[in-house]
Amino acid sequence: MAQIFIPENVQEREQLQGGSHSPNENRSPHSEPSQRRRLGLIDLVIALVVIALISLVVVAASRWTAPLTSSIKIDLAPTALPVYAGYSLLRMLLAYLLSLIFTLVYGHVAATSRRASVVMVPLLDILQSIPILSFLPGVVLALVAAFPHSNVGLELSSVILIFTSQAWNMTFSYYHSARSVPQDLQEFSTVARLRPWQHLFKLEIPASMIGLIWNSMMSWAGGWFFLMASEQFVLGSRSFQLPGLGSYLQAAANKGNASALVLGLATLIALIILLDFFFWRPLVAWADKFKLEMNSEGDAPSSPVLNIIRRSALIAAMTTRIFRPIGASIAFLLNRMQPLPGEAHLVAAHKGQSQHTSWFSLRRIVSSVFGLLVLVLLVFGLWYMVRLLGGVSLATWGQLVLAAGATLLRTLVALLIGVVWTVPVGVMIGTSPKWSKRLQPVVQVIASIPATALFPILLVALIDLPGGLSLAAILLMLLGTQWYILFNVIAGAMSIPSDLKEASTIYHVTRWRRWRTLILPAIFPYLVTGLLTASGGAWNASIVSEYVTFNNRTVSTQGLGAAIASAGAAGNFSVLLAGTLLMAFVVVLLNRVLWKRLYDLAERRYTLS
C-alpha cells in the first residue's frame, strides 16, 4: 500500500475528508481521462458478458415466478447441464452478496462497539455452530408458506441455506482484520478527523481486504460443498427439489449413474476454473495494493482480466460518467449526515435543541418498539423450544452426548491433519507470487469440488476397511474443512510486508529463525481464524459425513451429525432441536475456552503495529 501521510495543505486535507461541498463543485479538468479511449473488441466482449448475465437473471426470474413445484424430475442428459449450472451460479452469487452485506455490517459493528461485541461475537459463534440442516425446517416451511403460489419461497430457501454456509467464515475474517488494524493507522484516522463512514471505507475495509477476499473464496468453496444439501432436501414426508448442479449430482449419485456424475463434476470444475480466472484472480491482483507495507513488491500478483478491464474504454466511460458521480453524491449525503468529529455539538446548536430532542425521542420510540418485537419473538421461540425439548427422553440425551464425543474426536483428528500440511503449503503459496500464480487456481478448483459428490466413491473404497464409515467420515470432514485453514494461512502469508521479508534476507536470517520470528507470528492471527472456522465447518460437515444416502442406500455411523441428519429426514423436530442445541453448546464452549484465548493472544502479541 502507498505510504500514508497527513496533508499540510487545507484543500488537500478537505479532499481526503471528502469535504462538505456539492459533488458537482470544484471539478477539475484532470478528473476526466487525459486521453479519450476508443471502443474496441474488449468492450464488445464485456458488453456481451453483461448481456449474458442479464439474460441469466431474466431466465431465473421466470423460474422463480412460475407456479410452485416442490419436486421436479432432474434431467441427467448432458444438454441440461449448462442451464443447471446457470441456476446454481445465480443462487451462489445472491447468497454471496447477502453474505458480503452481512459481513460488512455485522463485522463492523462487532469490531467497533465494545458493548455490542459482548453479544454479537458469542452469537456469531452460535450461528456458525448450527448445521445447515438445522436451519432447514424453519427457513423452508416459513418461506414456502409466505410464497405459496410460486417458487420464490423455495428459491429464497436455497439462497439462505447457501448463505449460512458462507457468511460466518467471512464475518469472522473481517472482524479479526478490523480489530487488528495497526495502531498508527488508527491514530492517523483520528488526526485526519475522518468521519465514521470514511474510517470504514478508507481504513477498515482496505485493511481487511486481503483476508476478506481469500475467505470469500473459501466461502464459495463452502457453498459448493453444501450445494447438494441446499438444492434437494427432505422434511419428513415432504421432499423439495430445485433444478441445479447440486440436484444433478445428487440424482446421479442416487441412481448410480457414473457417467452423469463425472459429467456433472466436470461441469462444476469448468465453472470453478472460469470463476477463478475471470473473478477471483483479478480480485487477488487488485487487492495487493492494500498490503500494509512501505515498499511495493517486485513480483506482485497479476491478472490479464484485470489488465483488460483497466484498458477498457467502456469501463472507463462508465466509471467517469456513472460510478464516480454516484459515489460523489453518496459521499456528499453522508458528509451532511455525519459532521466532522468534534463538530457534532455545533451542528446540534445550528439545528436547534428542540429538533435534536424530538429526533432523540423518535429514535428512542423506534428502538423501544423494535426491542419489544424482538422480545416477543424470543419469548415465543423459547416457549416453542421448551415444548419441543419436553419430548426428548433422558436416554436420548445420553445417546446424543456420546454421539457428540465421537464427532468431537473426528473433528480434532481432521483439524490436526489439516494443520500439518496446510501451514507449509499455505506459506509457500502466500510468500511466492510465482507459486501463487501456479497453485491458486489449482487450490481453488480442488477446494470447490463438493466432497459430498465424491463421497460415494470414497465410501465404496473405504467401507470394508477397519473403521469403515468412521474413517470415511474423518476424510470427508478433512476434505470439507482443511481449506479454511489453507486459505487463511495464504492470506496471512501474503499480508507479510515485503520490507520485513527483504530485511530477513539482507541479514541472512536462517530458515528456522525466519519461521520462528517472522512467518509464524505473522500468520498466527490468520491461522487462529482458519482453525476457528474450520472447527465449525467440521461440525457442520458431520451431518453429511456421518449420514450418507447414495444408490438408494443409507449408511450411518455414531455421531452427532448422523443423529441430526436422521432426525431431519424423519421429521423428528424434537431430536433435531436437541442435537442442534448440543452441537451449538459444544462449539461455543470450545470457542470460549480455546479459540477466544488464542484470539486474545493474537491481538495482544501478533498484530502488525
Secondary structure by P-SEA (a helix, b strand, c coil): ccbbbbbccaaaaaaaacccccccccccccccccbbbbbcaaaaaaaaaaaaaaaaaaaaaaaaacccccbbbbbccccaaaaaaaaaaaaaaaaaaaaaaaaaaaaaaaaccccccccaaaaaaaaaacccccccaaaaaaaaaaccccaaaaaaaaaaaaaaaccaaaaaaaaaaaaaccaaaaaaaaaacccaaaaaaacccccaaaaaaaaaaaaaaaaaaaaaaaaccccccbbbbbbcaaaaaaaaaaacaaaaaaaaaaaaaaaaaaaaaccaaaaaaaaccccccccccccccccaaaaaaaacaaaaaaaaccaaaaaaaaaaaaaaacccccaaaaaaaaacaaaaaaaaaaaaaaaaaaaaaaaaaaaaaaaaaaaaaccccaaaaaaaaaaaaaaaaaaaaaaaaaaacaaaaaaaaaacaaaaaccaaaaaaaaacccccaaaaaaaaccccccaaaaaaaaaaaaacaaaaaaaaaaaaaaccaaaaaaaaaacccaaaaaaccccccaaaaaaaaaaaaaaaaaaaaaaaaccccccbbbbcccaaaaaaaaaaacaaaaaaaaaaaaaaaaaaaaaacaaaaaaaaacccccc
